[in-house]
Amino acid sequence: MKTFKTHPIGIDQGETVLFSEFADGGDMWTGEGPRERRSTITFSQPFRSAPVVQIGVSLWDVDTSSALRAEVRAEDITANSFSAVFRTWSDTRIARIRVTWTAIGEVAHEDDWDIS
């Protein structure tokens, strides 16, 4: 469990297309085996420390002739950004993926002191 001090809590959220490879024949659509796409998401303002990030798929555009094998994760989370990561494998064909995300964490307060 993540606990917070007495600082204000901030919630940032957004949505992004991680890739769209149907039109140009990218390997998420035409390839086989392990494949991955990453996108760095920058928060609208920095958190005081790495927030908790929840990520989910908001749009799947997939070929249904094979099994759907996929993983979506938030990785490399810092106070300023995180990586939205999509992975698939085997013969799964993915044309396009859009994800939504929510970050929750401590934010700076106007009364904070900077003693550096």
N, C-alpha and C positions, 0 to 999 in steps of 0.2 A: 504494500500500500504506500502511496506517496502522500506525505503530509505536508502542509503548508504552514509557514510561520504566520506572522500577523500582517503580512503584506497583501495588497489587493491581488485578486485573482483575475487573470485575463483569459479570454476565450477568443481564439482566432480560427477562422475556417475558410475553406475555399474548395475549388473544383478545378481539375486540369485534365486535359487529354494527354496521356502518357505516350501514345503513339497511334498512328493511323497508317497501316502498311498495305492495305488492299490495292489501292490505285497504283502504287509504284513497285509492287512485287517484293516488298521487304521480307526478310527471313522469318519474321513472326507469322507471316501469311504463307510463305512458300517453303520454309525450312523445316527441319526435323531435329530432334535431340534437344538438349538443354539450351534455352535462350532466355535472355534477360534484357529488360529496359529499365533505366533509372532516370529520374528527373529530380533536380534539386528544387525544393520549394522554400522560398524565403518568407518568413513571417512579416506581417505588416509593420510590426515593431518588435524589438528584441524582448524576450522574457528575461527574468533575473537569472534563471538557470534552465536547463533542458526541461521542457514541458512534457506532459503526457500527450502522445499523439495517437489518435484513432483514425484509421484509414479504411475505406471500403470502395468497392466497385459500384459506380453509378451508371455505367453503360458497358455492356458486353456486345461486341459484334464478332461472332464466331461462326466457324464452319461446323455444322452438326453431323458431318459424316464420320467423325472420329470422337473419341472420348474427350471431354473437356478437363484438362489438367492445368491448374493454375494456382498461383500464390501471389498475394499482394501484401506488402509489408512497408512499415515506416522504419527506416534504418538511419544510422549516423545522425541521430537527433542532437542538436545543440540549442543554445538559447536563441540563435538567429535563424536556423533552417533545419531541414531534414531531407532525406532522400526517399522519394516514393519509388518503390521497387516492385516490378511485375516480373514473374518468372513462369515459364511453361516448359514442357518437355515432351518427348516422344513425338507422335505425329499430330498433336493438337495444332490447329490452325486458327490464329487470332488476327482478325482484320483491324480491330480498333478497341482501345480501352480508355475509359474516362474514370477517374477516381475523385471521390470527395474526401475531405479530411477535416478534422477538428483537433486543435491543440489547446490544452488547458494547463496553465501554470502561473507562477508568481510573476507579477510585473512591478516595475519601479513605481514608486510613489513620489509625489512632489516634495514630501518632507524628508526623503532619504538624504543622507549625508554622503558626500564623496570625499573621503579622507586621503585619497592617493596623492 
